Amino acid sequence: MRSLYNYKQLLIYLIPVILLQCADSQRLTESVRIVRGAVNGVEVKRNGSTLVIYGDPDNKIRKADIVLFTHFRRDVIWAGRNLTEHGSHAVVPDKEIIYFTGCDSIWTKAFQTRFHDYYCQTSKISFIPQKVYRAVKGGEILTWQDIDIKVLDTPGYTRGSVTYIMDIDGKRFAFTGDLIYNEGKIPDLYSFQDSLQSIGGYHGYATRLGQLVSSLQLIAGEKPDIIIPARGPIITNPDASIRELIRKIRSVYQNYLSISAYRWYFPERMALLANHVPGPDAHVDWMPFAVTEKKPPAWYIHINNSNLVFADDSSAFLIDCGVTGTFKRLVALKQSGRLKSLDGVFITHYHDDHTNNINDVLKEFDCPVYATRELEDILGNPGAYDLPCLTTESIKDLNIMQDGQRILWKDFTLTFRFFPGQTLYHDALLFEKSNGETIFFIGDSFTPSGIDDYCLLNRNFLHQGSGYFYCLDILKNLPGNVLLSNQHVEPLFSFSKQQLDHMTNMLKERTIIMKDLFPWDNINFGIDEQWVRIYPYAQKTNSGATVELSVKIFNHSDVVNTYHIKPDVPAGFDPKPASSSLEIQPRTEGEQVFEIRIPKKIPAGLFMVSADISTGNWDLRRWSEAMIEVVQ
């Protein structure tokens, strides 16, 4: 795969602000110099030799003996690649060596394995393998010149990251990667999504925060004078910064647990989560369960994670179909005469367990399928996205409904709602029968214990008036007799006004905590991994063809921001324009389309494109990616 890519291209922005960032150099001690830029490049000089930590973002160091990498993230290790390609020895974490030496094979498999993904780990993996001199793990001590380099296992931002402790010129330095940012902050929350014992990655809301707390305590025990992270300011009061970060982590996690939908499904696992992150002494203010309905309306049938609404004449309306068992049950109902006709299908969201069998239903029953405008593209082109739980089934010929649009069906009034709860791409449907009985089918967004936001990669916004705030406002304005239906929960349920207010207040509290936890001007940059995305995420083409890639940026800020975009392409690929600047209004998504010409003489295979993004003080290299498969 090495021949398929070439990263020996200019990494210099033609934007003055970025050049100024790259020129920020500071000597910390007689032997230690740091260059602040997209990555903090640290240079240690001893007896005419050079040791580098993280890399050389300015590409000015001619020669170094060793480059120490703390973790595998593509958006960091690019800074050290030029040195290692010219003879410097790469030292990497033992638990992450595959992401350095075998990353090309990971991407080759990813073209298919990214569908039905419940693993939910970052895709910020390098494209090109690099030679590793040594893989290290906690407890080892390396010696370079007269400096001992102590290695600590410090998982957190990634599963296998390490920290390097060094005593240099009378100061103890800790090089911690992305474990901590500035004074008691972290770059984001979504990077900590992970599994925990019996809890899978999809359901593991930032569970690696538990490992982060342990790692921070381990680092604090080394009593460093200075922490130099991979990005952001130098930390000169490590002990206070670590204590403050641990406090914030525990606070935000207690908030999450208190209104989590996961408690309804697995109440016994909540103690595991509480002990793992906040700790055994933490107090969680659990919201009482909603009232469940023991006698649901006779016209409602729950089948697996689908729902069927019957009219008096035995015609029916289906909500979701993602498992084969549900489809077989529908066919059986038809054959028995119980189901005279299926008059429509409504899709609550794009996840595979709600969409896999929609096309089977449409073929069998020849009925219309409905969704709101916000779901049209992801249902029709799921492969164009990089999100959890994608189906391979493209659903076309959708009947697109506006948010709030109503139709009459038999003796029901149906109201279609955009309902961005569990994921940004989510709907809901209100059924009101003429006799006053009413059910609101809310997909997976709520259970009787709270909100379903346990997968951070689903894109759960926390802007006022959007995301769960928007959903809660809808619920508050429903008539008092409305019952709620979650696709995975058989009993219907209803929240009290106090519970709806409580969930709203807890989310408001969460935004306050996160404002102090993240370095961004808006917290949603820290919880939305896809605020920058390349569309389509994957496509097939031929050699010599020209493809379009759109870099889409959601400006979560409350002010207009200008974003500078530079595509990074394989050798011989020609992007037009070569770079671009984009002004985006607050809380809106902007896009820049790039036309990329594929070389005529190129072997078939997978090629990766990424994008560098800069705005304000942020310079994010190799930030988002897309896959182009050349088939001939």
C-alpha positions in Angstrom: 0.0 0.0 0.0 2.9 2.3 0.5 3.1 3.0 -3.3 -0.5 4.1 -3.2 0.1 7.1 -1.1 2.5 10.0 -0.9 2.6 12.4 1.9 5.8 14.1 0.8 3.8 17.2 -0.1 4.0 20.7 1.2 2.5 21.1 4.7 2.7 24.9 4.5 -0.5 27.0 4.6 -0.6 30.0 2.4 -2.5 31.7 5.2 -0.5 34.2 7.3 -2.2 33.4 10.6 -1.0 29.8 10.4 2.5 30.8 9.5 2.5 32.9 12.6 1.3 30.0 14.7 4.1 27.8 13.4 6.8 30.4 14.2 6.0 30.4 18.0 9.2 29.0 19.4 10.3 29.1 23.1 13.3 27.8 25.0 12.2 26.3 28.3 15.6 25.3 29.7 19.1 25.2 28.3 18.4 21.9 26.6 14.7 22.0 25.9 13.0 24.1 23.2 9.4 23.9 22.1 7.8 25.0 18.8 4.1 25.6 19.3 1.9 25.0 16.2 -0.6 22.5 15.1 1.4 20.1 17.4 3.8 21.0 20.1 7.2 20.1 18.7 9.7 19.5 21.5 13.4 19.4 20.8 15.9 18.2 23.5 19.6 18.9 22.8 22.4 17.0 24.4 26.1 16.7 23.4 25.4 17.7 19.9 22.5 15.1 19.5 18.8 15.7 19.3 15.8 14.0 20.8 12.3 15.0 19.6 8.9 14.5 21.2 5.8 14.6 19.1 7.5 15.9 16.0 8.7 18.9 14.2 5.7 21.0 13.0 7.9 23.6 11.3 9.9 20.9 9.5 13.2 22.7 10.4 15.1 20.0 12.3 17.6 18.4 10.0 18.4 15.4 12.1 17.2 13.7 15.3 18.2 10.5 16.9 14.8 9.6 18.2 11.2 10.7 17.9 9.0 9.8 20.8 5.3 9.3 20.0 2.8 9.1 22.9 -0.1 7.8 20.8 -1.2 7.0 17.3 -3.5 9.8 16.3 -3.0 10.9 12.7 -3.7 14.5 13.6 -0.6 14.4 15.8 2.0 12.0 14.4 2.1 13.7 11.0 4.5 16.2 12.7 7.1 13.4 13.2 6.9 11.7 9.9 9.4 13.7 8.0 12.0 13.0 10.6 11.4 9.2 10.7 11.4 9.0 6.9 14.9 10.6 7.0 16.4 8.2 9.5 15.2 9.2 13.0 14.2 6.3 15.1 10.4 6.1 16.0 9.5 5.0 19.5 5.8 4.3 19.9 3.4 2.7 22.4 3.6 -1.0 22.3 -0.2 -1.4 22.5 -0.7 0.9 19.5 2.1 -0.3 17.2 -0.4 -1.7 14.6 -1.6 1.8 14.0 1.9 2.8 13.0 3.0 -0.3 11.0 -0.2 -1.8 9.8 -2.5 1.2 9.2 -2.8 0.6 5.5 -4.4 -2.8 6.0 -6.8 -1.3 8.6 -8.0 1.1 5.9 -8.3 -1.5 3.2 -10.7 -3.5 5.5 -12.5 -0.3 6.6 -14.1 0.2 3.2 -16.5 -2.6 4.1 -16.2 -3.0 7.9 -17.3 0.5 8.6 -20.9 -0.6 8.0 -22.8 -2.1 11.0 -20.2 -0.5 13.3 -20.9 -0.8 17.0 -17.2 -0.6 17.9 -17.3 3.2 17.7 -13.6 4.2 17.8 -11.9 7.1 16.2 -11.0 6.9 12.5 -8.1 9.4 12.9 -5.6 6.7 11.9 -2.6 7.4 9.7 -2.8 6.2 6.1 0.8 5.3 5.4 2.8 2.8 7.6 6.0 3.9 9.1 9.0 2.0 10.4 9.1 1.6 14.2 12.5 1.4 15.9 11.1 0.4 19.3 7.7 -0.2 21.0 7.5 0.7 24.7 5.2 0.1 27.6 4.8 1.2 31.1 7.7 0.4 33.5 10.4 0.6 30.9 13.2 3.1 31.2 15.0 4.3 28.0 18.3 6.0 28.1 19.3 8.7 25.7 22.6 10.5 26.3 22.5 11.1 30.1 18.7 11.3 30.3 16.6 8.5 31.6 13.2 8.4 30.0 10.5 6.7 32.2 7.5 5.2 30.3 4.1 5.2 31.9 1.1 3.4 30.5 -1.5 6.2 30.4 -4.6 5.2 28.5 -7.3 7.8 28.0 -7.5 9.8 24.8 -6.5 6.5 23.1 -6.5 3.0 24.4 -2.8 2.4 24.5 -1.2 5.8 24.9 1.9 6.4 27.0 3.5 9.3 28.9 7.3 10.0 29.0 8.8 11.4 32.2 12.3 13.0 32.0 14.5 15.0 34.4 16.2 17.7 32.3 18.2 20.7 33.5 16.8 20.4 37.1 13.1 20.2 35.9 10.9 17.2 35.7 8.9 17.1 32.4 5.9 15.0 31.6 5.0 14.5 27.9 1.4 13.4 28.1 0.1 13.5 24.5 -3.6 14.5 24.5 -4.5 13.4 28.0 -4.8 17.0 29.2 -5.2 20.4 27.5 -4.3 23.6 29.2 -5.4 24.1 32.8 -7.7 21.2 33.5 -9.3 20.6 30.1 -9.5 17.9 27.4 -9.8 18.4 23.7 -13.1 16.6 23.3 -15.3 13.9 24.8 -16.1 11.7 21.8 -12.6 10.3 21.7 -13.2 8.6 25.0 -16.1 6.5 23.7 -15.3 2.8 24.5 -16.4 -0.5 25.8 -16.3 -1.5 29.5 -16.5 -5.1 30.4 -20.0 -6.2 29.3 -20.8 -2.7 28.0 -20.1 -2.5 24.2 -18.4 0.4 22.6 -21.6 1.9 21.2 -23.1 2.0 24.7 -20.0 3.1 26.4 -20.5 6.9 26.9 -16.9 8.2 27.2 -16.0 5.2 29.4 -12.3 5.7 28.9 -12.6 8.7 31.1 -12.2 6.2 33.9 -8.8 5.2 32.5 -8.0 8.9 32.1 -8.6 9.6 35.8 -6.2 6.7 36.7 -3.6 7.9 34.2 -3.8 11.5 35.5 -3.3 10.2 39.1 -0.3 8.1 37.9 1.2 11.2 36.3 0.6 13.3 39.4 2.4 10.8 41.4 5.6 11.5 39.4 5.4 15.1 40.6 6.3 16.8 37.3 7.2 20.5 37.3 6.0 20.9 33.7 3.5 19.1 31.5 4.0 19.5 27.8 0.9 18.1 26.0 0.8 17.2 22.3 -1.3 20.3 21.7 -2.1 23.5 23.6 -0.3 25.6 26.2 2.4 24.3 28.5 1.1 23.4 31.9 3.2 24.8 34.7 1.0 23.9 37.6 0.4 20.2 36.9 -0.9 19.1 40.3 -3.7 21.7 40.4 -4.5 21.2 36.7 -4.9 17.5 37.2 -7.0 17.8 40.3 -9.3 20.3 38.5 -9.7 18.0 35.4 -10.5 15.0 37.5 -13.2 17.1 39.3 -14.8 18.1 36.0 -14.7 14.6 34.6 -16.5 13.2 37.6 -19.0 16.0 37.6 -19.9 15.7 33.9 -20.2 11.9 34.2 -22.5 12.0 37.2 -24.7 14.4 35.2 -24.8 12.0 32.3 -25.7 9.0 34.4 -28.5 10.7 36.2 -30.8 10.9 33.1 -29.4 8.1 31.0 -31.8 5.9 28.9 -29.3 3.0 29.4 -30.5 2.5 33.0 -33.8 1.2 31.8 -32.2 -1.5 29.7 -29.4 -2.5 32.1 -29.9 -1.1 35.6 -27.3 -3.5 37.0 -24.6 -1.9 34.8 -25.0 1.6 36.1 -23.1 0.8 39.3 -20.2 -0.4 37.1 -20.2 2.9 35.2 -20.6 5.0 38.4 -17.7 3.2 40.0 -15.5 3.4 36.9 -15.6 7.1 36.3 -17.0 9.2 39.2 -15.9 6.7 41.8 -17.5 4.6 44.5 -18.2 7.6 46.7 -19.9 9.6 44.1 -23.6 10.5 44.4 -25.7 10.2 41.3 -29.1 11.9 41.3 -31.0 9.2 39.5 -34.2 10.4 37.9 -37.2 8.3 38.8 -38.6 6.1 36.0 -41.4 7.4 34.0 -44.9 5.9 34.5 -45.5 2.9 32.2 -48.9 2.0 30.7 -50.2 -1.5 31.6 -53.1 -1.4 29.1 -51.9 0.0 25.7 -54.4 0.8 23.0 -55.7 -2.2 21.1 -54.5 -0.8 17.8 -50.9 -0.9 18.8 -48.6 -3.9 18.5 -44.9 -4.0 19.4 -42.8 -6.4 17.3 -39.1 -6.7 18.3 -37.9 -3.1 17.7 -40.7 -2.2 15.3 -44.3 -1.0 15.9 -47.4 -1.7 14.0 -50.5 0.5 14.1 -53.8 -1.1 12.9 -56.8 0.7 11.6 -60.3 -0.7 12.2 -60.3 -2.3 8.8 -57.1 -4.3 9.5 -54.9 -2.1 7.3 -51.8 -1.1 9.1 -48.9 1.4 9.3 -45.4 0.2 10.2 -42.7 2.1 12.1 -39.2 0.8 11.3 -38.1 -2.7 10.2 -34.5 -3.6 10.8 -34.5 -7.3 11.8 -35.5 -10.3 9.7 -37.8 -11.6 12.5 -40.1 -8.6 12.2 -40.4 -8.9 8.4 -41.3 -12.6 8.8 -43.9 -11.7 11.4 -45.5 -9.2 9.0 -45.6 -11.8 6.2 -47.3 -14.2 8.7 -49.8 -11.6 9.7 -50.6 -11.0 6.0 -51.0 -14.8 5.3 -53.3 -15.2 8.3 -55.5 -12.4 7.1 -54.9 -10.3 10.2 -53.0 -7.7 8.1 -55.2 -6.8 5.1 -52.8 -4.2 3.7 -49.8 -2.2 4.8 -50.5 1.4 3.9 -47.2 2.9 4.8 -43.8 2.7 6.6 -42.2 5.4 8.7 -38.5 5.4 9.5 -37.5 6.9 12.8 -33.7 6.9 12.1 -31.0 5.6 9.9 -29.5 2.9 12.2 -29.2 -0.6 10.7 -31.4 -2.3 13.2 -34.2 0.0 12.1 -33.6 0.0 8.3 -32.0 -3.3 7.2 -35.3 -4.8 6.1 -37.2 -1.8 4.8 -36.6 -2.7 1.2 -37.9 -6.3 1.9 -41.1 -4.7 3.3 -41.5 -2.4 0.3 -41.1 -5.3 -2.1 -43.6 -7.5 -0.3 -46.2 -4.9 0.4 -45.7 -2.2 -2.3 -46.4 0.7 0.1 -45.0 4.2 0.5 -42.2 5.0 2.9 -42.0 8.2 4.9 -39.3 10.3 6.6 -38.5 13.9 7.2 -36.3 16.0 5.0 -33.3 15.7 7.4 -33.1 12.0 6.9 -33.5 11.9 3.1 -29.9 11.7 2.1 -28.6 9.4 4.8 -31.3 6.9 4.1 -30.7 7.1 0.4 -26.9 7.2 0.5 -25.8 5.6 3.8 -22.3 4.9 2.4 -21.7 8.6 2.0 -21.5 9.0 5.8 -19.1 8.0 8.6 -21.4 7.2 11.5 -22.2 4.3 13.8 -24.6 1.5 12.8 -24.8 2.3 9.1 -26.8 -0.1 6.9 -25.7 -1.1 3.5 -29.3 -0.9 2.3 -30.1 2.3 0.3 -33.7 3.3 0.6 -35.0 5.3 -2.3 -38.3 6.8 -3.4 -39.0 8.3 0.0 -42.0 10.4 0.7 -40.4 13.4 2.3 -42.4 15.2 5.0 -41.8 18.6 6.6 -41.4 18.9 10.3 -44.9 19.3 11.7 -46.6 18.2 8.5 -49.9 16.3 9.0 -51.8 13.7 7.0 -55.0 11.8 7.6 -55.0 8.0 7.5 -58.2 6.1 8.2 -59.4 7.4 11.6 -55.9 8.7 12.6 -54.2 12.0 12.2 -50.4 11.6 11.7 -48.0 14.4 12.5 -44.4 14.0 11.3 -41.6 15.5 13.4 -37.9 16.0 13.0 -36.7 14.7 16.4 -32.9 14.9 16.7 -32.5 13.0 20.0 -30.5 9.8 19.8 -28.9 11.0 16.6 -29.0 14.2 14.5 -30.7 12.1 11.8 -33.8 11.1 13.7 -37.6 11.5 13.3 -40.8 10.9 15.3 -44.4 10.3 14.4 -47.5 11.2 16.4 -50.6 9.0 15.9 -53.9 10.6 17.1 -56.9 8.3 16.9 -60.4 9.9 16.6 -61.4 8.5 20.0 -58.6 10.5 21.7 -56.1 7.8 22.1 -52.6 9.0 21.1 -49.1 7.5 20.8 -46.0 9.4 19.9 -43.4 7.1 18.3 -40.1 8.6 19.3 -37.7 6.0 17.9 -34.8 5.4 20.3 -34.5 8.9 21.8 -36.0 8.3 25.3 -36.6 5.4 27.6 -38.5 5.7 30.9 -35.1 6.4 32.6 -34.1 9.3 30.4 -32.3 10.3 27.2 -30.5 8.0 24.8 -27.2 9.8 24.2 -24.8 7.1 25.3 -23.1 7.0 21.9 -21.3 10.3 21.4 -20.6 9.5 17.8 -24.3 9.7 16.9 -24.1 13.5 16.9 -26.2 14.7 19.9 -26.1 18.5 19.8 -26.4 20.6 23.0 -27.4 23.9 21.5 -30.5 25.6 23.0 -33.3 24.9 20.5 -31.7 21.9 18.9 -30.8 18.3 19.8 -32.4 17.0 23.0 -33.5 20.6 24.0 -35.6 20.6 20.8 -37.0 17.1 21.6 -37.9 18.1 25.1 -39.7 21.2 23.9 -41.8 19.0 21.6 -42.7 16.6 24.5 -43.6 19.5 26.8 -46.1 20.8 24.2 -47.9 17.5 23.7 -51.3 16.9 25.1 -51.3 15.3 28.6 -52.8 12.0 27.4 -50.0 11.2 25.0 -48.1 7.9 25.5 -44.5 7.5 24.3 -43.2 4.6 22.4 -39.5 3.6 22.2 -38.8 1.1 19.4 -36.9 -1.1 21.8 -39.2 -0.7 24.8 -42.5 -2.7 24.9 -44.4 -0.8 27.6 -45.6 2.6 26.6 -44.7 5.4 29.0 -45.2 9.0 29.9 -43.0 11.6 31.6 -44.4 14.1 34.1 -43.9 17.8 33.7 -41.4 17.6 36.6 -39.4 14.9 34.8 -39.3 16.9 31.5 -38.1 20.0 33.4 -35.6 17.9 35.3 -34.0 16.5 32.1 -33.9 20.0 30.6 -32.2 21.4 33.7 -29.7 18.6 33.8 -28.7 19.2 30.2 -28.4 22.9 31.0 -26.1 22.0 33.9 -24.1 19.7 31.6 -23.5 22.6 29.2 -22.1 24.7 32.0 -19.7 21.9 33.1 -18.6 21.2 29.6 -17.9 24.9 29.0 -15.2 24.6 31.6 -14.1 21.2 30.4 -13.4 22.0 26.7 -11.1 24.6 25.2 -13.5 25.5 22.4 -15.7 28.6 22.2 -18.7 26.3 22.0 -19.0 23.0 23.8 -20.6 21.3 20.7 -17.1 21.2 19.0 -16.2 18.9 21.9 -19.0 16.4 21.5 -19.6 16.4 17.7 -16.9 14.4 16.0 -18.4 15.1 12.6 -18.4 18.9 12.9 -16.0 18.6 9.9 -16.8 15.8 7.5 -16.0 15.0 3.9 -18.9 14.0 1.7 -19.2 11.4 0.3 -17.1 9.5 2.8 -16.5 6.7 0.4 -16.9 6.3 -3.4 -15.7 4.2 -6.3 -14.3 5.6 -9.5 -12.0 4.9 -12.4 -8.4 6.0 -13.2 -8.4 9.3 -15.1 -11.8 10.3 -13.8 -12.6 13.5 -11.8 -14.5 13.1 -8.5 -16.1 15.7 -6.3 -15.5 15.8 -2.5 -17.4 18.3 -0.4 -15.8 19.4 2.9 -18.7 20.2 5.2 -18.1 22.2 8.3 -20.7 22.9 11.0 -19.9 26.1 12.7 -21.1 25.5 16.3 -19.9 28.9 17.3 -22.3 31.8 18.2 -20.4 34.0 15.8 -19.4 34.0 12.2 -16.2 32.0 11.7 -13.8 31.7 8.7 -12.4 28.3 8.1 -9.4 27.6 5.9 -9.4 24.2 4.2 -6.6 22.4 2.4 -7.1 18.9 1.0 -4.2 16.4 1.4 -4.3 14.0 -1.5 -2.1 11.1 -2.7 0.7 11.7 -5.2 -0.6 12.5 -8.7 -4.1 13.5 -7.5 -4.9 17.1 -8.5 -7.4 19.0 -6.3 -9.2 22.1 -7.5 -9.0 24.4 -5.7 -5.8 23.6 -4.0 -7.1 25.4 -0.8 -10.0 27.5 0.1 -11.5 29.8 2.8 -15.1 29.5 3.9 -17.1 32.0 6.0 -19.9 30.2 7.9 -22.7 31.7 9.8 -23.3 30.7 13.5 -24.8 27.3 14.0 -25.0 26.4 10.4 -23.2 24.1 8.0 -21.1 25.4 5.2 -19.4 23.4 2.5 -16.6 23.7 -0.1 -16.6 21.4 -3.1 -13.3 20.2 -4.4 -12.8 18.5 -7.8 -10.1 15.9 -7.6 -8.6 14.5 -10.8 -7.4 10.9 -10.5 -4.2 10.0 -12.5 -4.7 8.1 -15.7 -1.9 5.7 -14.9 -2.6 4.4 -11.5 -3.1 0.9 -10.1 -6.5 -0.1 -8.8 -6.8 0.2 -5.0 -7.9 2.3 -2.1 -6.7 5.9 -1.8 -7.2 8.2 1.1 -7.9 11.9 1.1 -7.8 14.1 4.2 -8.4 17.8 5.0 -6.4 20.3 7.1 -8.7 22.7 8.9 -7.8 26.0 10.5 -9.8 28.7 12.2 -8.8 31.3 14.8 -6.2 29.7 17.0 -7.0 26.1 15.9 -4.8 24.4 13.3 -6.0 20.8 12.8 -4.0 18.7 10.4 -5.3 15.5 8.7 -8.5 16.2 10.6 -11.1 14.4 8.4 -10.8 11.8 5.8 -12.6 10.2 2.8 -12.0 7.0 0.9 -11.7 6.7 -2.9 -11.5 3.3 -4.4 -10.1 3.2 -7.9 -11.6 0.1 -9.5 -9.7 0.2 -12.9 
